Amino acid sequence: MGQYLTFELDSRRYGVRVALVNSVLDPQPVTPLSAAGTIVTGLTNVRGNVVPVFNPRKTLERTRVDEATSSEETHVATATKEDDEEGGIVIFEVENGTLLPFIGLEADRIGKVVNLEDADLSPVPDFLPVEASKYFEGFCFVGGSRHSIVNLRELTSRETLFGVIEGALRD
């Protein structure tokens, strides 16, 4: 069994292993950075430390996961929209091949922590291209809504965060 924090981006629902979550912050100012070639959009102050904030919307949007369906609709938790909090920033501590010990994700809504058994997670469908499927660990249903379980290490990898810049330098 594992615990997962649920959150929402652009009306799509996601989950991430709680073991990678450092903290959840209320909405706060983010100093914007140039968006040229990176999904890191700004910086914020967390207990006196500067933490980069990233926006994975375009990366996740390209995966077209919402068109993937699962034959099993297992209801594993009863979290509802009323249980969700307003948006905020989820701070993750993850080894990602960069010098960034912490990274934040701005979420439209932050949900609850749910307990999931391994059997509750559906695998990533084989028909998804590798470039899309690498961002996910699986899928589940929480309160009747499908959630994509994010592979945070891949989503915050150096290649994903700065891939466009590196690709531009190689050309």
Order of alpha helices (4+ residues) and beta strands (2+ residues): beta-beta-beta-beta-beta-beta-alpha-beta-beta-alpha-beta-beta-alpha-alpha
